[in-house]
Amino acid sequence: MATRNGASVLGRDDIGVIAEGKKADMILVDWQKPHIAPVHKPDSALVYNANGNDVDTVIVDGQIVVRNKKSTLIDEKALIEECQNRIEFIKSKMAG
């Protein structure tokens, strides 16, 4: 949902519309879910029916940071493995 008037109030011409050369933060939502469909009014469906699990893609400042519900910035599998290793280390230290 573009916010041209909001950007104008802030005196910003680099935001507020989706266009080449403008900063863009947006989400793409998977509307094909039983708790969302049928979509008559997208803005209402987004506010009242959708949730974070329905977000498929996240774009920040024009860069895709989440695609197909997976981060493009980090290796999620490696992060989970590292967290598991650290918790095992902490547990071993607590056990004495």
MMTF fields as JSON, N, C-alpha, C and O atoms, coordinates in Angstrom:
{
  "mmtfVersion": "1.0.0",
  "mmtfProducer": "UNKNOWN",
  "numBonds": 383,
  "numAtoms": 384,
  "numGroups": 96,
  "numChains": 1,
  "numModels": 1,
  "chainsPerModel": [1],
  "groupsPerChain": [96],
  "chainIdList": ["A"],
  "bondAtomList": [4, 2, 8, 6, 12, 10, 16, 14, 20, 18, 24, 22, 28, 26, 32, 30, 36, 34, 40, 38, 44, 42, 48, 46, 52, 50, 56, 54, 60, 58, 64, 62, 68, 66, 72, 70, 76, 74, 80, 78, 84, 82, 88, 86, 92, 90, 96, 94, 100, 98, 104, 102, 108, 106, 112, 110, 116, 114, 120, 118, 124, 122, 128, 126, 132, 130, 136, 134, 140, 138, 144, 142, 148, 146, 152, 150, 156, 154, 160, 158, 164, 162, 168, 166, 172, 170, 176, 174, 180, 178, 184, 182, 188, 186, 192, 190, 196, 194, 200, 198, 204, 202, 208, 206, 212, 210, 216, 214, 220, 218, 224, 222, 228, 226, 232, 230, 236, 234, 240, 238, 244, 242, 248, 246, 252, 250, 256, 254, 260, 258, 264, 262, 268, 266, 272, 270, 276, 274, 280, 278, 284, 282, 288, 286, 292, 290, 296, 294, 300, 298, 304, 302, 308, 306, 312, 310, 316, 314, 320, 318, 324, 322, 328, 326, 332, 330, 336, 334, 340, 338, 344, 342, 348, 346, 352, 350, 356, 354, 360, 358, 364, 362, 368, 366, 372, 370, 376, 374, 380, 378],
  "bondOrderList": [1, 1, 1, 1, 1, 1, 1, 1, 1, 1, 1, 1, 1, 1, 1, 1, 1, 1, 1, 1, 1, 1, 1, 1, 1, 1, 1, 1, 1, 1, 1, 1, 1, 1, 1, 1, 1, 1, 1, 1, 1, 1, 1, 1, 1, 1, 1, 1, 1, 1, 1, 1, 1, 1, 1, 1, 1, 1, 1, 1, 1, 1, 1, 1, 1, 1, 1, 1, 1, 1, 1, 1, 1, 1, 1, 1, 1, 1, 1, 1, 1, 1, 1, 1, 1, 1, 1, 1, 1, 1, 1, 1, 1, 1, 1],
  "groupList": [{"groupName": "MET", "atomNameList": ["N", "CA", "C", "O"], "elementList": ["N", "C", "C", "O"], "formalChargeList": [0, 0, 0, 0], "bondAtomList": [1, 0, 2, 1, 3, 2], "bondOrderList": [1, 1, 2], "singleLetterCode": "M", "chemCompType": "L-PEPTIDE LINKING"}, {"groupName": "ALA", "atomNameList": ["N", "CA", "C", "O"], "elementList": ["N", "C", "C", "O"], "formalChargeList": [0, 0, 0, 0], "bondAtomList": [1, 0, 2, 1, 3, 2], "bondOrderList": [1, 1, 2], "singleLetterCode": "A", "chemCompType": "L-PEPTIDE LINKING"}, {"groupName": "THR", "atomNameList": ["N", "CA", "C", "O"], "elementList": ["N", "C", "C", "O"], "formalChargeList": [0, 0, 0, 0], "bondAtomList": [1, 0, 2, 1, 3, 2], "bondOrderList": [1, 1, 2], "singleLetterCode": "T", "chemCompType": "L-PEPTIDE LINKING"}, {"groupName": "ARG", "atomNameList": ["N", "CA", "C", "O"], "elementList": ["N", "C", "C", "O"], "formalChargeList": [0, 0, 0, 0], "bondAtomList": [1, 0, 2, 1, 3, 2], "bondOrderList": [1, 1, 2], "singleLetterCode": "R", "chemCompType": "L-PEPTIDE LINKING"}, {"groupName": "ASN", "atomNameList": ["N", "CA", "C", "O"], "elementList": ["N", "C", "C", "O"], "formalChargeList": [0, 0, 0, 0], "bondAtomList": [1, 0, 2, 1, 3, 2], "bondOrderList": [1, 1, 2], "singleLetterCode": "N", "chemCompType": "L-PEPTIDE LINKING"}, {"groupName": "GLY", "atomNameList": ["N", "CA", "C", "O"], "elementList": ["N", "C", "C", "O"], "formalChargeList": [0, 0, 0, 0], "bondAtomList": [1, 0, 2, 1, 3, 2], "bondOrderList": [1, 1, 2], "singleLetterCode": "G", "chemCompType": "PEPTIDE LINKING"}, {"groupName": "SER", "atomNameList": ["N", "CA", "C", "O"], "elementList": ["N", "C", "C", "O"], "formalChargeList": [0, 0, 0, 0], "bondAtomList": [1, 0, 2, 1, 3, 2], "bondOrderList": [1, 1, 2], "singleLetterCode": "S", "chemCompType": "L-PEPTIDE LINKING"}, {"groupName": "VAL", "atomNameList": ["N", "CA", "C", "O"], "elementList": ["N", "C", "C", "O"], "formalChargeList": [0, 0, 0, 0], "bondAtomList": [1, 0, 2, 1, 3, 2], "bondOrderList": [1, 1, 2], "singleLetterCode": "V", "chemCompType": "L-PEPTIDE LINKING"}, {"groupName": "LEU", "atomNameList": ["N", "CA", "C", "O"], "elementList": ["N", "C", "C", "O"], "formalChargeList": [0, 0, 0, 0], "bondAtomList": [1, 0, 2, 1, 3, 2], "bondOrderList": [1, 1, 2], "singleLetterCode": "L", "chemCompType": "L-PEPTIDE LINKING"}, {"groupName": "ASP", "atomNameList": ["N", "CA", "C", "O"], "elementList": ["N", "C", "C", "O"], "formalChargeList": [0, 0, 0, 0], "bondAtomList": [1, 0, 2, 1, 3, 2], "bondOrderList": [1, 1, 2], "singleLetterCode": "D", "chemCompType": "L-PEPTIDE LINKING"}, {"groupName": "ILE", "atomNameList": ["N", "CA", "C", "O"], "elementList": ["N", "C", "C", "O"], "formalChargeList": [0, 0, 0, 0], "bondAtomList": [1, 0, 2, 1, 3, 2], "bondOrderList": [1, 1, 2], "singleLetterCode": "I", "chemCompType": "L-PEPTIDE LINKING"}, {"groupName": "GLU", "atomNameList": ["N", "CA", "C", "O"], "elementList": ["N", "C", "C", "O"], "formalChargeList": [0, 0, 0, 0], "bondAtomList": [1, 0, 2, 1, 3, 2], "bondOrderList": [1, 1, 2], "singleLetterCode": "E", "chemCompType": "L-PEPTIDE LINKING"}, {"groupName": "LYS", "atomNameList": ["N", "CA", "C", "O"], "elementList": ["N", "C", "C", "O"], "formalChargeList": [0, 0, 0, 0], "bondAtomList": [1, 0, 2, 1, 3, 2], "bondOrderList": [1, 1, 2], "singleLetterCode": "K", "chemCompType": "L-PEPTIDE LINKING"}, {"groupName": "TRP", "atomNameList": ["N", "CA", "C", "O"], "elementList": ["N", "C", "C", "O"], "formalChargeList": [0, 0, 0, 0], "bondAtomList": [1, 0, 2, 1, 3, 2], "bondOrderList": [1, 1, 2], "singleLetterCode": "W", "chemCompType": "L-PEPTIDE LINKING"}, {"groupName": "GLN", "atomNameList": ["N", "CA", "C", "O"], "elementList": ["N", "C", "C", "O"], "formalChargeList": [0, 0, 0, 0], "bondAtomList": [1, 0, 2, 1, 3, 2], "bondOrderList": [1, 1, 2], "singleLetterCode": "Q", "chemCompType": "L-PEPTIDE LINKING"}, {"groupName": "PRO", "atomNameList": ["N", "CA", "C", "O"], "elementList": ["N", "C", "C", "O"], "formalChargeList": [0, 0, 0, 0], "bondAtomList": [1, 0, 2, 1, 3, 2], "bondOrderList": [1, 1, 2], "singleLetterCode": "P", "chemCompType": "L-PEPTIDE LINKING"}, {"groupName": "HIS", "atomNameList": ["N", "CA", "C", "O"], "elementList": ["N", "C", "C", "O"], "formalChargeList": [0, 0, 0, 0], "bondAtomList": [1, 0, 2, 1, 3, 2], "bondOrderList": [1, 1, 2], "singleLetterCode": "H", "chemCompType": "L-PEPTIDE LINKING"}, {"groupName": "TYR", "atomNameList": ["N", "CA", "C", "O"], "elementList": ["N", "C", "C", "O"], "formalChargeList": [0, 0, 0, 0], "bondAtomList": [1, 0, 2, 1, 3, 2], "bondOrderList": [1, 1, 2], "singleLetterCode": "Y", "chemCompType": "L-PEPTIDE LINKING"}, {"groupName": "CYS", "atomNameList": ["N", "CA", "C", "O"], "elementList": ["N", "C", "C", "O"], "formalChargeList": [0, 0, 0, 0], "bondAtomList": [1, 0, 2, 1, 3, 2], "bondOrderList": [1, 1, 2], "singleLetterCode": "C", "chemCompType": "L-PEPTIDE LINKING"}, {"groupName": "PHE", "atomNameList": ["N", "CA", "C", "O"], "elementList": ["N", "C", "C", "O"], "formalChargeList": [0, 0, 0, 0], "bondAtomList": [1, 0, 2, 1, 3, 2], "bondOrderList": [1, 1, 2], "singleLetterCode": "F", "chemCompType": "L-PEPTIDE LINKING"}],
  "groupTypeList": [0, 1, 2, 3, 4, 5, 1, 6, 7, 8, 5, 3, 9, 9, 10, 5, 7, 10, 1, 11, 5, 12, 12, 1, 9, 0, 10, 8, 7, 9, 13, 14, 12, 15, 16, 10, 1, 15, 7, 16, 12, 15, 9, 6, 1, 8, 7, 17, 4, 1, 4, 5, 4, 9, 7, 9, 2, 7, 10, 7, 9, 5, 14, 10, 7, 7, 3, 4, 12, 12, 6, 2, 8, 10, 9, 11, 12, 1, 8, 10, 11, 11, 18, 14, 4, 3, 10, 11, 19, 10, 12, 6, 12, 0, 1, 5],
  "groupIdList": [1, 2, 3, 4, 5, 6, 7, 8, 9, 10, 11, 12, 13, 14, 15, 16, 17, 18, 19, 20, 21, 22, 23, 24, 25, 26, 27, 28, 29, 30, 31, 32, 33, 34, 35, 36, 37, 38, 39, 40, 41, 42, 43, 44, 45, 46, 47, 48, 49, 50, 51, 52, 53, 54, 55, 56, 57, 58, 59, 60, 61, 62, 63, 64, 65, 66, 67, 68, 69, 70, 71, 72, 73, 74, 75, 76, 77, 78, 79, 80, 81, 82, 83, 84, 85, 86, 87, 88, 89, 90, 91, 92, 93, 94, 95, 96],
  "secStructList": [7, 7, 7, 2, 2, 2, 2, 2, 2, 6, 6, 7, 1, 1, 1, 1, 1, 7, 7, 6, 6, 1, 7, 7, 7, 3, 3, 3, 3, 7, 7, 7, 1, 6, 6, 6, 7, 1, 7, 1, 1, 2, 2, 2, 2, 2, 2, 2, 6, 7, 7, 4, 4, 4, 3, 3, 3, 3, 3, 3, 6, 6, 3, 3, 3, 3, 3, 6, 6, 3, 3, 1, 1, 1, 7, 2, 2, 2, 2, 2, 2, 2, 2, 2, 2, 2, 2, 2, 2, 2, 2, 2, 2, 2, 2, 7],
  "xCoordList": [0.843, 0.0, 0.893, 1.598, 0.852, 1.694, 1.206, 0.016, 2.127, 1.803, 2.343, 3.126, 1.921, 2.403, 2.132, 3.021, 0.927, 0.603, 1.42, 1.862, 1.625, 2.447, 3.869, 4.465, 4.414, 5.773, 5.829, 6.802, 4.789, 4.735, 4.732, 5.422, 3.952, 3.899, 5.278, 5.65, 6.035, 7.379, 8.422, 9.583, 8.001, 8.945, 9.914, 11.028, 9.496, 10.362, 9.845, 8.693, 10.68, 10.276, 10.91, 10.695, 11.696, 12.348, 11.542, 11.955, 10.398, 9.538, 8.088, 7.792, 7.19, 5.766, 5.134, 3.911, 5.939, 5.412, 6.336, 7.514, 5.783, 6.591, 7.01, 6.208, 8.276, 8.794, 10.305, 10.948, 10.864, 12.306, 13.005, 12.618, 14.043, 14.808, 14.282, 14.916, 13.135, 12.557, 12.907, 13.123, 12.959, 13.181, 11.891, 10.796, 12.025, 10.834, 10.976, 11.91, 10.054, 9.902, 8.5, 7.522, 8.399, 7.071, 7.102, 8.159, 5.911, 5.759, 4.852, 3.983, 5.063, 4.173, 3.505, 4.172, 2.191, 1.4, 0.78, 0.291, 0.8, 0.142, -1.344, -1.743, -2.153, -3.592, -4.358, -5.526, -3.745, -4.439, -4.472, -4.01, -5.015, -5.142, -6.608, -7.273, -7.118, -8.53, -8.929, -10.061, -8.018, -8.387, -8.35, -8.741, -7.885, -7.859, -8.887, -9.622, -8.937, -9.798, -11.267, -11.549, -12.181, -11.981, -11.664, -12.151, -10.846, -10.44, -11.325, -11.267, -12.138, -12.987, -12.317, -12.29, -11.779, -11.08, -9.69, -9.555, -8.654, -7.307, -6.814, -6.171, -7.098, -6.618, -7.255, -6.573, -8.546, -9.22, -8.741, -8.534, -8.563, -8.086, -6.703, -6.408, -5.857, -4.511, -4.547, -3.83, -5.376, -5.444, -6.156, -5.687, -7.278, -8.123, -7.928, -8.267, -7.396, -7.312, -5.893, -5.617, -5.004, -3.643, -2.812, -3.147, -1.725, -0.773, 0.64, 0.823, 1.611, 3.004, 3.347, 4.234, 2.664, 2.933, 2.514, 2.915, 1.715, 1.247, 2.197, 2.002, 3.219, 4.187, 5.137, 5.792, 5.201, 6.056, 7.384, 8.435, 7.334, 8.512, 8.561, 7.533, 9.768, 9.976, 11.044, 12.114, 10.733, 11.669, 11.956, 11.034, 13.232, 13.647, 14.602, 15.64, 14.231, 15.051, 15.372, 16.47, 14.397, 14.552, 15.269, 15.388, 15.754, 16.482, 15.582, 14.966, 15.505, 14.723, 15.504, 16.605, 14.93, 15.604, 14.959, 15.574, 13.728, 13.065, 12.386, 11.641, 12.647, 12.012, 11.539, 12.295, 10.291, 9.693, 9.828, 10.116, 9.612, 9.64, 11.025, 11.14, 12.072, 13.444, 14.287, 14.161, 15.149, 16.038, 17.032, 17.57, 17.268, 18.301, 19.608, 20.622, 19.592, 20.756, 21.585, 22.787, 20.948, 21.656, 21.338, 20.328, 22.201, 21.974, 21.217, 21.817, 19.897, 19.069, 19.441, 19.446, 19.751, 20.111, 21.382, 21.458, 22.38, 23.634, 23.401, 24.008, 22.532, 22.225, 21.57, 21.934, 20.614, 19.941, 20.939, 20.914, 21.814, 22.833, 23.765, 24.09, 24.19, 25.059, 24.361, 24.974, 23.1, 22.34, 22.233, 22.37, 21.99, 21.892, 23.223, 23.255, 24.324, 25.646, 25.918, 26.469, 25.539, 25.774, 24.942, 25.429, 23.703, 22.872, 23.412, 23.373, 23.914, 24.513, 25.755, 25.984, 26.552, 27.732, 27.322, 27.916, 26.324, 25.842, 25.32, 25.603, 24.563, 24.037, 25.168, 25.09, 26.22, 27.34, 28.072, 28.531, 28.188, 28.841, 27.996, 28.535, 26.696, 25.804, 25.796, 25.602, 26.009, 25.996, 27.269, 27.321, 28.283, 29.513, 30.508, 31.608],
  "yCoordList": [-1.174, 0.0, 1.243, 1.515, 1.958, 3.142, 4.235, 4.333, 5.04, 6.108, 7.44, 8.106, 7.805, 9.031, 10.256, 11.09, 10.384, 11.561, 11.597, 12.665, 10.443, 10.388, 10.832, 11.556, 10.398, 10.803, 12.298, 12.963, 12.82, 14.256, 15.076, 16.092, 14.636, 15.336, 15.359, 16.343, 14.278, 14.195, 14.932, 15.039, 15.435, 16.115, 15.173, 15.566, 13.927, 12.911, 12.59, 12.186, 12.764, 12.387, 11.068, 10.616, 10.452, 9.182, 7.98, 6.838, 8.226, 7.148, 7.474, 8.566, 6.524, 6.787, 6.213, 6.101, 5.845, 5.232, 4.086, 4.06, 3.158, 2.058, 2.455, 2.434, 2.814, 3.256, 3.088, 3.063, 2.973, 2.836, 4.038, 5.186, 3.749, 4.806, 5.224, 6.024, 4.699, 5.021, 3.915, 2.768, 4.268, 3.26, 2.456, 3.018, 1.143, 0.303, -0.719, -1.521, -0.687, -1.725, -2.28, -1.534, -3.582, -4.158, -5.649, -6.274, -6.186, -7.624, -8.16, -7.449, -9.413, -10.121, -11.211, -12.014, -11.227, -12.133, -13.214, -12.934, -14.441, -15.561, -15.5, -15.861, -15.046, -14.868, -16.184, -16.237, -17.227, -18.489, -19.372, -20.513, -18.84, -19.571, -19.536, -18.516, -20.624, -20.657, -19.553, -19.069, -19.155, -18.134, -16.722, -15.77, -16.574, -15.262, -15.186, -14.204, -16.212, -16.207, -16.409, -17.005, -15.938, -15.115, -13.674, -13.168, -13.035, -11.661, -10.704, -10.644, -9.967, -8.945, -7.583, -6.803, -7.312, -6.052, -6.392, -6.74, -6.3, -6.701, -6.026, -6.676, -4.74, -4.062, -4.644, -4.834, -4.929, -5.532, -6.958, -7.362, -7.722, -9.099, -9.129, -9.999, -8.183, -8.117, -7.806, -8.427, -6.854, -6.432, -7.456, -7.763, -7.987, -8.812, -10.319, -11.071, -10.777, -12.217, -12.76, -13.863, -12.011, -12.495, -12.378, -11.624, -13.138, -13.034, -13.222, -13.424, -13.153, -13.231, -14.486, -14.459, -15.584, -16.832, -16.768, -17.613, -15.775, -15.642, -14.824, -14.733, -14.232, -13.429, -14.373, -15.214, -14.222, -15.064, -14.38, -15.019, -13.079, -12.33, -10.999, -10.352, -10.589, -9.289, -8.546, -9.082, -7.306, -6.459, -5.235, -4.528, -4.984, -3.841, -2.984, -3.453, -1.732, -0.789, -1.349, -1.157, -2.04, -2.597, -3.933, -4.507, -4.447, -5.723, -6.807, -6.617, -7.947, -9.078, -9.705, -10.218, -9.664, -10.229, -11.537, -12.308, -11.791, -13.074, -13.465, -12.677, -14.69, -15.212, -16.621, -17.436, -16.905, -18.218, -18.571, -19.712, -17.56, -17.711, -18.023, -18.399, -17.876, -18.151, -16.891, -16.148, -16.657, -15.503, -15.639, -16.719, -14.547, -14.521, -13.981, -13.947, -13.56, -12.926, -13.871, -13.668, -14.897, -15.83, -17.263, -17.533, -18.165, -19.594, -20.076, -20.329, -20.201, -20.542, -21.891, -22.041, -22.871, -24.198, -24.123, -24.73, -23.381, -23.226, -22.473, -22.802, -21.47, -20.715, -21.606, -21.559, -22.41, -23.322, -24.321, -24.611, -24.844, -25.793, -25.134, -25.735, -23.91, -23.18, -22.932, -23.084, -22.558, -22.348, -23.645, -23.643, -24.745, -26.036, -26.405, -26.885, -26.183, -26.466, -25.62, -26.113, -24.366, -23.48, -23.883, -23.833, -24.277, -24.678, -25.962, -26.132, -26.867, -28.093, -27.761, -28.374, -26.804, -26.368, -25.764, -26.083, -24.907, -24.281, -25.341, -25.292, -26.295, -27.365, -28.183, -28.574, -28.447, -29.233, -28.463, -29.067, -27.153, -26.332, -26.262, -26.236, -26.231, -26.167, -27.485, -27.508, -28.585, -29.902, -30.142, -31.03, -29.342, -29.467, -30.226, -30.429],
  "zCoordList": [0.0, 0.0, 0.0, 0.971, -1.054, -1.182, -0.243, 0.054, 0.209, 1.167, 0.664, 1.341, -0.505, -1.137, -0.273, -0.099, 0.269, 1.077, 2.361, 2.785, 2.979, 4.187, 3.914, 4.712, 2.787, 2.416, 2.155, 2.512, 1.536, 1.245, 2.522, 2.616, 3.511, 4.799, 5.449, 6.089, 5.286, 5.859, 5.021, 5.415, 3.871, 2.997, 2.313, 1.966, 2.116, 1.508, 0.113, -0.047, -0.882, -2.231, -2.673, -3.797, -1.777, -2.111, -1.636, -1.838, -1.006, -0.51, -0.866, -1.351, -0.622, -0.781, -2.025, -2.098, -3.006, -4.221, -4.624, -4.269, -5.361, -5.883, -7.293, -8.226, -7.426, -8.719, -8.735, -7.685, -9.932, -10.075, -9.447, -9.665, -8.661, -8.015, -6.659, -5.971, -6.262, -4.954, -3.97, -4.361, -2.694, -1.662, -1.506, -1.54, -1.337, -1.247, -0.135, -0.133, 0.806, 1.815, 1.619, 1.668, 1.399, 1.213, 1.52, 1.608, 1.676, 1.864, 0.768, 0.264, 0.407, -0.499, 0.321, 0.973, 0.281, 1.107, 0.236, -0.859, 0.722, 0.049, 0.398, 1.505, -0.545, -0.302, -0.408, -0.025, -0.908, -1.157, 0.082, 0.057, 1.148, 2.405, 2.836, 2.661, 3.392, 3.787, 4.768, 4.725, 5.645, 6.629, 6.053, 6.729, 4.816, 4.17, 3.041, 2.933, 2.21, 1.029, 1.41, 2.449, 0.614, -0.566, -0.171, 0.84, -0.982, -0.694, -1.486, -2.715, -0.755, -1.37, -1.252, -2.204, -0.07, 0.183, 0.715, 1.888, -0.12, 0.292, 1.567, 2.392, 1.746, 2.95, 4.202, 5.209, 4.157, 5.311, 5.547, 6.691, 4.472, 4.61, 5.239, 6.059, 4.859, 5.417, 6.908, 7.692, 7.296, 8.699, 9.57, 10.666, 9.103, 9.963, 9.81, 10.724, 8.686, 8.461, 8.348, 8.818, 7.739, 7.518, 8.79, 9.705, 8.827, 9.936, 9.381, 8.181, 10.248, 9.818, 9.043, 8.19, 9.32, 8.6, 7.135, 6.335, 6.786, 5.413, 4.545, 3.333, 5.149, 4.395, 3.664, 4.279, 2.352, 1.527, 1.217, 1.235, 0.933, 0.508, 1.236, 1.432, 1.638, 2.281, 1.487, 1.201, 1.14, 0.403, 1.26, 1.667, 1.533, 2.349, 1.525, 1.058, 1.358, 0.584, -0.8, -1.323, -1.381, -2.718, -2.784, -3.866, -1.649, -1.62, -1.046, 0.003, -1.733, -1.222, -0.079, -0.28, 1.128, 2.301, 2.753, 3.49, 2.318, 2.555, 1.253, 0.672, 0.796, -0.417, -0.111, 0.416, -0.441, -0.154, 1.322, 1.683, 2.171, 3.634, 4.198, 5.364, 3.397, 3.837, 3.705, 2.731, 4.694, 4.651, 3.507, 3.262, 2.82, 1.786, 2.357, 1.659, 3.62, 4.233, 5.094, 5.265, 5.632, 6.51, 6.116, 5.466, 6.512, 6.326, 7.558, 8.603, 7.434, 8.588, 9.19, 10.412, 8.35, 8.847, 9.688, 10.756, 9.209, 9.957, 11.264, 12.283, 11.244, 12.46, 13.509, 14.683, 13.09, 14.023, 14.595, 15.791, 13.75, 14.209, 15.229, 16.253, 14.953, 15.878, 17.214, 18.27, 17.175, 18.418, 19.213, 20.436, 18.518, 19.201, 19.843, 20.976, 19.125, 19.688, 20.923, 21.906, 20.877, 22.024, 23.235, 24.364, 23.012, 24.154, 24.763, 25.981, 23.933, 24.461, 25.287, 26.33, 24.835, 25.578, 26.922, 27.952, 26.915, 28.159, 29.119, 30.316, 28.598, 29.455, 30.065, 31.23, 29.288, 29.817, 30.912, 31.881, 30.78, 31.804, 33.07, 34.177, 32.915, 34.079, 34.845, 36.06, 34.118, 34.754, 35.564, 36.415, 35.286, 36.067, 35.36, 35.872]
}
